Amino acid sequence: MLKKIYEKTKYEVCIFLFLMVQLLVFVPGKEGMPLWQLLTYLGDYSHGFMPRALLGEIITWFSDTVSLEILFILSFTVCVLLCITSALLGGYLIKHCENRAAVTAIIAVMLGSPIFMPLFASWLGLMDVYLIILTFISFVLNENRFLRYIIPSVAIICTAIHHAYLFLYMVPLAIALLYDFFKNKKYVRDGILCAVTYVSLIAFGLITVKTRKADGFSSTDEMVDFMLNKADFELSREWLQSVVPNEYTTGVDYIGENITSTMSVSNLLGIVTIFSPILILFAYGWLKAIRHSTDKTEKFTLSLCLIHPLSTVPAYILGLNWNRWTSAIITSQCILYLFMLYRKNESVSASVGKMTEFFKKHFILIVFYIIYTASFAKLLGM
């Protein structure tokens, strides 16, 4: 009995245990959660619409104040849900895709990245975890002829959680919808789904940018007082007065004035040094697939997959947390490869198949890269 259960769930169990071990190893205590991230949970819609305030609004349905205990339990639970959804989806893909070795390798790259679970655990409270889970769910919804029309609503929820979603996980989903539209001979309902998703996200994104300033507050001091009253944990008024203007009032203007420090050479060199090998490998795979393809619309979609990392440039400019945006690139690239393999795209299958055979013969390169990236754990903020 147990043997049968194990045979049916061995992939899911292995993935789940791997991620849970990482979560338990890297998770801090509740006092170790980053204050700059917890600040986003203090926003709500009581003073009008605010970016990144959806989760804070939901918390107000159950509590008037926000404590470290609430945030720790919520954030840890969501990380466990990420472990579960990753395990279920990963196990399903391994069992249902033709090129099992390639799919397993891509899942290993995605889930084994030092800026996947180790990052989310050590920076417990990051809203990116919600975006990844909902992106996984969106791809699952896309497989059902009726439920796929919920995707625009899910995408809007993601944008309300964090507007950086528009430059991150929304892009692979948009590419997947476009691919299905082309592959189904421009089927009208697929076109409608694409159009509604794109238009609703662009419109909501513009609203979010327009309301970047917290117009519901008459002054920065009023917003600081609001956050101090809502937070059931220690916060410094001086610290809030230095953070709130940059995060909630000056917004893009502040970034424009300080773009040289945001786009620092040291930050850029650090990211390039650590992750350039895997990013070059991704690009090589797409280029091989594009050359192999003979269909113009397919070439176009694969070209979008190739240049997809460029869509994150606004996030790099507008946000200092570069590890998060790089994590989104790696995760999104893996999602796109898995999507194409699940769709049995011949060009991508051929490209990934050749790379898989190469690394089977040179497994030591994989071991070296794992050690190489792990050695930068401190630099990555873990």
N, C-alpha and C positions, 0 to 999 in steps of 0.2 A: 504493500500500500504506500509506504513512505517512499519507496524507490520510484514508483510511478509518479508520485507528486513531484519528486525531485527532478525527474526526467522532463516533466512538463514545465517546470518553473526554474530550472537551473540557471538560465541566463539572467532572468529577473532577480533571482536571489543574489547572484554574484555581483551584479551592478548595484543593487540596493545596499549590500553589506560594504562594498568598496566605498560608496559615497557616505554612508553612515559613519564609518571609521574615520574618514576625513573630517566630517562634521564634528565628531566628538573630540578629535585631536586638536582642531584649530579653534573651536568655539571658546570665546572668553566668558568670564562671569558677567553678570548683569552690569556691574560697575565698569566693565571693560568695553561696553558698547560705545561707538564713536558719537559724541554729542552733536557734531555737525550733521550727522545723519538722523539722529533722533529728533532734531529740530523740525524736520519735515512732517512728523506725526502730530505736531502741535497746531498745524494749520487746519482750518475747516471753512465751511461756507457761511458761517454766521454773519460775516461782514461782507458778503458777496463772493463771487467766484474768485478762486485763487489757484494757480498752477500747483500740482503735486499735493493737493489737499484732500483728495478723495478718501484715502485711508484714514486720515485724521477725522474726516467727517463721519465715517462709519464708526470709529471708536466713540464719538460723541453720542451715538445711539445707545450705548451701553454704560458710558461713564462720563462724568463732567470733567474729570481730571485724567491726566495720563501719567502713570507711574512706570518706573523701571521694570517692575514685575510684569505688568501688562505687556510692555514692549518686548521683554525678553521671551515670555511665553509665546506671544504672537510670532515673533521673528524666528524662533527656534522651530515652532510648529510648521511654518511655511517652508523652512529649509528641509524638514522631514518630508513634506509634501513634494518638494522638488526631487528628493531621493526616490520617492515612490513613482512619480510620473516619469522620471528618467528611466527607471528600471522597467516599468511596464512598456513604455514606448520602445526602449532599446531592445528588450527581449523580443517584442513582437517583430521588429524589423529584422533582427538576426534570423528569426525562424521563418520569415515570409519573403525574404529577398533572395534572389538567385545567387548572387555573389556574396555568400555568407562571410568569407574571409575579409573582403573589402569593407563590408558594412561593419563588421566587428572592429576593424582597424580604425575606421572613422569615429565610431562611438568611443573607442579607447582614447583617441586624440582629444575629443571634445570633453569627455568626463574626466580624463586624466590630466587636463590642463591645470597648472598651478593657479590660474585665475578663473577657475570654475568654483567648485565647492570650497577649496581652501580660502579663497578670497571672500566668498559670501559668508563663510563661518567666522573668519577673523574680523570681518567688518559687519558683524551681525546687525541686521536692521536695514541693509541696502534694499531699496525698492526694486532693483533689477531682478530679484528672485521672482517677484510677482509677474514681471514682464515675460520672463522665460517660461514659466508655467503656463501662462495664458497663450503664449505663442505656440507651445506644444499642443495645447488644447485646440487652438485654431486650425492647426494642420490636421488634427484628428477630425474636427468638424467638417473640414473640406472633403473628407472621404464619404460623407453622407449627402445624398442628393437634396435633402430637405434642411438638415442642420447647418449646412454650409452658408445659408443666408443669415445666420446669426453672426458671422464673422465681422461685418462692419461694426456691430454693437460691441463685440469683444475688443476690437481695435480701438474704439473710442474710450472704453474703460481703461485700456492700457495707457492711452494718451493722458487721461485724467490722473492716473497714478503718477506718471512721470512723462513730461513732454519730450524727453530725449528718445522715447520709443519711436518717434517719427523718423529718426535718423539711424535707429539701431534695428530692433527686431521686426519692425513693420516692413522693412525693405525685403528680406527673404520671403516673407508672406506675400508681398505684392508681386514679386517675381514668380512665385509658384502659381498664383492666380492667373497671371498673364500667360504662363506656359500652358496651363490647362485650357485657357481660352484659344490659343493658337492650335494646340494639339487636337481639340475637339472641333476643328474646322470653323472657328469663330462662332461657336454656338451662342445664340442670342442670350440665353440665361447666364452663361459664363461671362459674357460681355457686360451684362447688367450688374452682376456681382462685382466685377472689376471696377466699373464706373462708380457704383455706389460707395464701395470701400475707399477708393481714391478720393472722390469728391468730399465725402464726409470727414476723412482724416485731414485733408487740406483745409477745409473750412474750420474744423475744430482746432487745428494747429494755429491758424491765424487768430482765432479768438484767444487762444492761450498766450500767444505772443503779445497781443494787444493788451491783455490784462496782466502782463508780467508784473506791473506795479500793484501793490496792495492798496487799491483805491478805496477800499472799505474802511481804512483807518485814516484819521485826520493828520497823524504824524507818526514818525518812527517810534517815539516814546510810547504812544498809545498801543502800538503793536507789540512792543517789548513788554509792556504791562500785561497785555492779553496773554502772551506766552508764559510769563512768570506765574500768572494766576492759574493757568491751565496745567502747567508742569508740576507733577507731584514728585519732583526730584530736584536736586540742587543745580541751579543755573546762576551764573554770574550776570548781573545787570550790565556790567561793563563789557563783558564778552558779547552779549546779545546786541548791545548798541553798536558794536563793531561789525557784527555779522549780518544783522537784519537789513541794513541799507544795501549791502552788496548782493544779498540773496533775494530780497523781496521788494526793493524800491528802485534802485538805480539800474539793476539788471544788465541789459545789453550795453548801456552806456558805460557802465563800470568796466565791463570786459573790454570794450573798445579802447578805453584809456589805459588798460593794463595788459594789452595783448602780448607785449614783448615778454612779460613774465609768465603768461599763460602758455605761450608757445616757446618755452625755453629749449635751448639746444640740448641741455643735459637730459631733460625729460624725453625728448625725441630720440636721442642716442640710446637711452636705456631701453626703450620699447623696441627699437630697431635691432639692437644687439641681441636681445633675448628671443624675439619672436620672428625675426626675418627668415630663418630656415623654414618654418612651417608655413609662413605666408607665401614664400617663393614656391613651395611645393603645391600649395593650393592653386596659385596662378598657373603653374606648369600644367596641372591637370586640366584646367579649363581651356588653356590654349590648345592642348592636344585634342580635346573633345571638339573644339570649334573647327579645327582643321579636318577632323574625321567626319564631321556632319556635312550633309549635302542639302539640307533644308534651310532656306533663308530665314524663316521665322525662328527656327530652332537655333541657328547661329546667332540671331539677335538676342534671344533669351539667354543663351550661354555667355554671350558677351556681357550682358548685364550681371551675370554671376561673377564674371572675371573682375569687373570694375566696382562691384558691390562695396568693397571696403572704403571707396571714396565717399560713399554716402554718409560715413561717420565723421567726416571732416568738421561739419558744424558743431558736433558734440565735443570734439577735441578743442575747438576754439572757445566754445561757451562754457566748458566745464573743466575743472582742474584734475578731476579723478580719471586720469588716463588709463589706469589699469582696468577700469570698468568698461571703457569704450573698446579697448583691445580685446577684452573678454567677449564682448558682444560680436566683434569681427570673427573671432575664431569659432565661437558657438554658431553664428549665423552661416559661416562658410560650411561647417560640418552639416548643418541642417539642410542646406541647399544640395550638397552631395548626396545625403541620405534620401532626400526627396526625389532626385533624379534617378537614383538606383532603384527606389521603390516603384517609380514610374517605368522602369526598365528602359531607360534611355540608352540606346545602343552606343552612342558616342561617348557618353560619360562612363558607361560600364567598361568599354574598351580601354579608355584612358586610365581609370582607377585600377582596372585589372592588371595592367602593365606595371603600375607603380607598386601594387601589392606584391607581385611576383619579385620585383627588385628588392623590396625590403624583407621578403622571406629569405632571400639569399644573403642579405647583408643585415641580419637582425641586430648585430652589434651597434649599428648606427642608431637604432631606436633606443637601445639601452643608454648610449652616450647622450642622446638628446634629452632623455628623461633626467639623467644626472645633471646635465648642463642647465636645464631650466630650474630644477629643484635648488641648485646652488644660488639662485637669485631670489630665494624666498624673502630674505630681509629687505632687499631692494623693492620687492613687490608689495611691501607693507604687511607681511604675514609673520 
